[in-house]
Amino acid sequence: MIRKFCSLVFCVVALLLLLAGCSNHPPSAAQFMNVKMKEGEFNNSFIVGASLRRGDIYKGTSHIHEDYDDKEDIANSDLSLLFRYSHFVAGGSFENMSFRYIMGFRSRYIGLQGWGGMGSDKEDPPFSGGLMLIEEIPVCDEFKVGFSEYIANNGYPVDENLGGLGFLSTRTYNEFGFGAYFTYKDFSFEFRYGREIGEPRNRFYFMTNYAFFN
């Protein structure tokens, strides 16, 4: 079982390194805490979700005559595959076509989630990611509520060859924030507020996710 798991992780990592870059925002706190534990063995959860952002989104500038475009998307899809063994959770997710690694620890009431992705920009660091503290209250086995606090280095795509075939790079900004969520069985809804560090921008995230094979 462990050998199959390691082989799968190696193949996935090798493939996804080719797709690094573009957008990166904090992943779901609710679904990180929602991966079920199987005593003495690995369990996995395949998660499908979407998020919507409102507020002071970076709208960027489109310079068609300069063949350049940069802006932060107001919405994105999210596909995640998380593995859990005992109290440890690891895996990865796609935000649209951008990949990020996820790893952390969770107990019944507390979770610590970290994530990261590789970008490509000469002006910004090549890393985007963050750290999130999660507190969860299990109202019952099927219904749970939780809260989260995070600090992150987020990314958005830059297309320097807008009119032709080009490689998307990433621009980043620092953000701190907090959120709240609820999960019912394998479904979750999450709200999050983020404040950009160094710029007067406030972002509001609305996220919904559903876990399969959980």
Disulfide bonds with the S-S distance in Angstrom:
none
